């Protein structure tokens, strides 16, 4: 009942949708109470109004209406949280190109319907092939695609949305008051994996700028909250080689949890440190986090890059001996190998 009482429409500002039942001292800004419903209000009656709504009359004389559909959905998500994610394994390029869920044309992706479809596919599968993306516009098409997949749903104002700007004939890749589009990092905005194409002052101290193959990894492990979505665009196919290999990291983590719970426990609880240093531009970034991030029992993120990972130290405890430290490294090496 406390949840329903706090979920009353009247408890939320009609425009900001922020709670307005938070009472605080206007001088000291100290919180007095939030709703203060626990055990305070009782239900006098509960009935249907004939319009698919449940009407609750509270002991303080207030009535609340909740749609039966909202109550049903809320109860279902409480009982068993909905997981959009669907694991995949062994996908070949032909599988992706022939899939209705994993492929979309660029011009379709930047329509209102295409944006919704693309975001749903990314949430569900974690990967999406966008075909016919412009490659002769110095990255504008990529920035526009990033705009379509980020920010608010409505793309009406060309001063704040790159997609709206693009639809109006604009050529910008960054807007002064932009609310969507690519995240700016030490590498710039849309960036190229060739140093001669980079803007002055941006970093190219990364193995991505080499012609060497790279081990499986996630990017920007050295920032506290790595990007949840990355867009890679092939400008020109290589005559030989150049293949990119993608792995469903969340599925890999679930397989590890099933086959080796102890290794999963180690990799989901041990914080590991990652860094990026560029002496020429002065960047020095470090962040920590487990390889497998778990929230409420579900795997939500993978942070894995052996090239950026610093050496591990065992947790420090007074009285630990050499065997304790050796066991730490032995178990960690075994878990990492299993991973």
C-alpha positions in Angstrom: 0.0 0.0 0.0 2.9 2.4 0.7 4.0 2.0 -2.9 0.6 2.8 -4.3 0.2 5.8 -1.9 3.6 7.3 -3.1 2.7 6.5 -6.8 -0.3 8.9 -6.8 -0.4 11.2 -9.8 -0.7 14.1 -7.4 2.7 13.4 -5.9 4.4 14.3 -9.2 4.8 17.7 -10.8 2.8 17.8 -14.1 5.7 19.2 -16.1 9.0 18.1 -14.6 7.6 14.8 -13.3 9.7 15.3 -10.2 8.2 14.4 -6.8 6.4 17.2 -5.0 5.7 15.3 -1.8 9.3 15.9 -0.6 9.1 18.3 2.4 12.3 20.1 3.4 13.3 23.1 5.5 13.5 26.1 3.1 16.2 27.7 5.2 18.6 24.9 5.9 17.5 22.7 3.0 17.4 19.7 5.3 15.0 17.0 4.4 12.1 16.7 6.8 10.4 13.6 5.3 9.6 12.0 1.9 5.9 11.4 1.7 6.0 9.8 5.2 3.5 7.1 4.3 4.9 4.0 6.1 2.1 2.8 8.4 0.4 6.2 8.4 -2.4 5.7 5.9 -4.8 2.8 5.7 -7.1 1.7 2.9 -10.8 2.3 3.7 -12.1 0.8 0.4 -11.0 -0.5 -3.0 -13.3 -0.6 -6.0 -13.5 -0.4 -9.8 -14.9 2.7 -11.4 -16.2 1.0 -14.6 -13.5 2.6 -16.7 -10.7 0.1 -16.1 -9.4 2.0 -13.1 -9.0 0.9 -9.5 -10.2 3.5 -7.0 -8.6 3.5 -3.5 -10.1 5.5 -0.7 -7.6 6.3 2.0 -8.1 6.8 5.7 -7.3 10.5 5.4 -10.1 11.1 2.9 -8.0 11.1 -0.2 -9.0 9.0 -3.2 -6.5 7.7 -5.8 -7.1 6.1 -9.2 -4.8 3.6 -10.9 -5.4 1.9 -14.2 -5.7 -1.8 -14.0 -3.2 -2.1 -16.8 -0.6 -0.1 -14.8 -1.1 -2.2 -11.7 -0.8 -5.4 -13.7 2.4 -4.2 -15.4 3.9 -2.9 -12.2 3.2 -6.2 -10.4 4.6 -8.3 -13.2 7.9 -6.2 -13.3 8.1 -6.5 -9.5 7.5 -10.2 -9.5 9.9 -10.9 -12.4 11.8 -7.9 -13.9 11.6 -7.8 -17.6 14.8 -8.5 -19.4 14.9 -7.2 -23.0 18.3 -8.8 -23.7 18.5 -11.9 -25.9 21.8 -13.8 -26.0 23.5 -14.7 -29.3 26.5 -16.8 -30.2 28.2 -17.8 -33.4 26.7 -15.1 -35.6 28.3 -14.8 -39.0 28.2 -11.7 -41.2 25.6 -13.3 -43.5 23.4 -13.9 -40.4 23.5 -10.2 -39.5 23.0 -9.0 -43.1 20.0 -11.3 -43.6 18.4 -10.4 -40.3 15.4 -8.1 -40.0 16.3 -7.3 -36.4 20.1 -6.8 -36.7 20.2 -4.7 -39.8 18.8 -1.3 -40.9 19.5 1.2 -43.7 21.0 4.5 -42.7 18.1 6.5 -44.1 15.6 4.3 -42.3 17.5 4.5 -39.0 17.2 8.3 -38.9 13.4 8.3 -39.3 11.2 8.4 -36.2 10.1 4.8 -36.7 13.7 3.7 -37.5 15.0 5.3 -34.3 12.6 3.4 -32.1 13.4 0.1 -34.0 17.1 0.6 -33.8 17.1 1.4 -30.1 15.0 -1.6 -29.4 17.3 -3.9 -31.4 20.4 -2.5 -29.6 18.8 -3.0 -26.2 17.7 -6.5 -27.2 20.8 -7.8 -29.0 23.5 -5.3 -28.3 24.6 -5.0 -31.9 23.1 -3.5 -35.1 24.4 -3.2 -38.6 23.6 0.1 -40.3 24.1 -0.1 -44.1 24.8 2.7 -46.6 26.1 5.1 -43.9 27.7 8.1 -45.6 31.4 7.9 -45.7 32.4 11.0 -47.7 31.1 13.7 -45.3 34.0 13.8 -42.8 31.9 12.0 -40.2 28.7 14.0 -40.3 26.6 10.9 -41.1 28.0 9.1 -38.1 27.3 12.1 -35.8 23.7 12.2 -37.1 23.3 8.5 -36.5 24.6 9.1 -32.9 22.0 11.8 -32.6 19.2 9.5 -33.7 20.2 7.0 -31.1 20.7 9.4 -28.2 19.1 12.3 -26.4 15.3 12.9 -26.3 12.8 11.2 -28.5 11.6 14.4 -30.1 14.1 15.9 -32.7 12.4 19.1 -33.5 15.0 21.9 -32.9 18.0 22.3 -35.1 19.9 24.3 -32.5 19.9 21.4 -30.0 19.6 18.2 -32.1 22.1 17.2 -34.8 19.4 15.1 -36.5 17.0 18.1 -36.7 19.9 20.2 -38.0 20.7 17.5 -40.6 17.1 17.4 -41.7 17.1 21.2 -42.1 20.2 20.9 -44.4 22.8 21.8 -41.8 26.3 20.4 -41.9 27.4 20.7 -38.3 28.8 17.8 -36.3 28.8 19.6 -32.9 26.1 22.1 -31.8 26.8 24.8 -29.1 23.7 23.8 -27.2 23.4 20.3 -28.5 21.7 17.7 -26.4 22.4 14.6 -28.5 25.1 13.2 -30.8 28.6 11.8 -30.1 30.2 12.0 -26.7 33.3 14.2 -26.7 36.3 12.4 -25.3 40.1 12.8 -25.4 39.9 11.6 -29.0 37.5 14.4 -30.0 34.0 13.8 -31.3 33.8 11.5 -34.4 37.3 10.3 -34.8 39.3 8.3 -37.3 41.7 5.5 -36.5 44.5 7.1 -38.5 46.6 9.8 -36.8 46.8 12.1 -39.9 43.0 12.5 -39.8 42.8 13.6 -36.2 42.2 17.2 -35.2 45.1 19.0 -33.5 45.2 18.5 -29.8 43.2 15.3 -29.7 44.9 12.1 -28.5 46.1 9.3 -30.7 47.9 7.4 -27.9 46.0 4.2 -28.4 46.5 0.8 -30.1 43.5 1.5 -32.3 45.9 3.8 -34.4 48.1 0.9 -35.3 47.6 -1.7 -38.1 48.0 -4.5 -35.6 45.1 -6.9 -34.7 43.7 -6.3 -31.2 42.5 -8.8 -28.6 38.9 -8.9 -27.7 38.1 -5.8 -25.5 35.7 -3.1 -24.5 36.7 0.5 -25.0 37.3 3.4 -22.6 37.6 1.1 -19.5 39.6 4.0 -18.0 36.6 6.3 -17.6 34.2 5.9 -14.6 31.2 5.3 -16.9 32.2 3.9 -20.3 30.0 4.7 -23.2 27.1 2.2 -23.5 27.0 2.5 -27.3 29.8 2.8 -29.9 29.4 3.3 -33.6 32.1 1.9 -35.9 32.1 2.8 -39.6 34.0 1.1 -42.3 35.2 3.8 -44.7 36.9 1.4 -47.2 37.0 -2.4 -47.2 40.5 -3.9 -46.8 41.7 -5.9 -49.8 42.8 -8.6 -47.3 42.0 -9.0 -43.6 40.6 -6.1 -41.6 37.8 -8.2 -40.1 36.2 -7.1 -36.9 35.2 -9.7 -34.4 32.4 -9.0 -31.9 31.4 -11.1 -28.8 28.3 -11.1 -26.7 30.1 -10.3 -23.5 26.9 -10.5 -21.3 26.2 -14.0 -22.7 29.8 -15.0 -22.1 29.5 -13.8 -18.5 26.3 -15.8 -18.0 28.0 -18.9 -19.4 30.9 -18.4 -17.0 28.4 -18.0 -14.1 26.8 -21.3 -15.1 30.0 -23.3 -15.7 32.3 -21.8 -13.0 30.4 -19.8 -10.3 33.6 -19.2 -8.4 35.4 -17.6 -11.3 32.3 -15.5 -12.0 32.3 -14.4 -8.4 35.9 -13.3 -8.6 35.5 -11.3 -11.8 32.3 -9.7 -10.7 33.5 -8.6 -7.2 37.2 -7.7 -7.7 37.8 -4.1 -8.8 40.5 -3.8 -11.4 42.2 -0.6 -12.4 42.6 0.7 -16.0 44.4 3.7 -17.3 45.1 5.9 -20.4 48.1 8.2 -20.6 49.0 10.6 -23.4 52.1 12.6 -22.5 51.8 14.8 -25.6 48.3 16.1 -24.9 48.5 15.7 -21.1 45.7 13.2 -20.7 45.9 10.8 -17.7 42.7 8.9 -17.0 42.1 6.1 -14.5 39.1 4.2 -13.5 38.3 1.0 -11.5 35.6 -1.6 -11.8 35.0 -5.3 -12.0 35.2 -7.0 -15.4 31.6 -8.2 -14.9 29.3 -5.6 -13.4 26.2 -7.1 -11.8 23.2 -5.2 -10.6 20.3 -6.9 -8.8 21.6 -10.3 -9.9 21.8 -9.3 -13.6 24.9 -8.7 -15.7 24.7 -5.2 -16.9 28.1 -4.2 -18.2 31.5 -5.7 -19.3 34.7 -3.7 -18.6 37.5 -5.7 -20.2 40.7 -4.5 -21.8 43.9 -6.3 -21.1 45.9 -3.6 -22.9 44.7 -0.9 -20.5 44.5 -2.9 -17.4 47.1 -2.3 -14.6 48.6 -5.0 -12.5 46.3 -6.3 -9.7 47.0 -6.0 -6.0 45.3 -8.3 -3.5 43.1 -6.7 -0.8 45.3 -5.6 2.1 44.6 -7.2 5.4 46.8 -7.1 8.5 48.2 -10.6 9.2 47.9 -12.0 5.6 50.9 -14.2 4.7 52.6 -15.0 1.5 50.3 -18.0 0.9 47.2 -15.8 1.0 48.7 -13.5 -1.6 49.7 -16.5 -3.8 46.2 -18.0 -3.5 44.8 -14.6 -4.6 46.9 -14.5 -7.8 46.4 -18.2 -8.5 42.6 -17.9 -8.3 42.6 -14.7 -10.3 44.7 -16.1 -13.1 42.5 -19.2 -13.2 39.3 -17.0 -13.4 40.8 -14.7 -16.1 41.8 -17.8 -18.1 38.3 -19.2 -17.9 36.9 -15.8 -18.9 
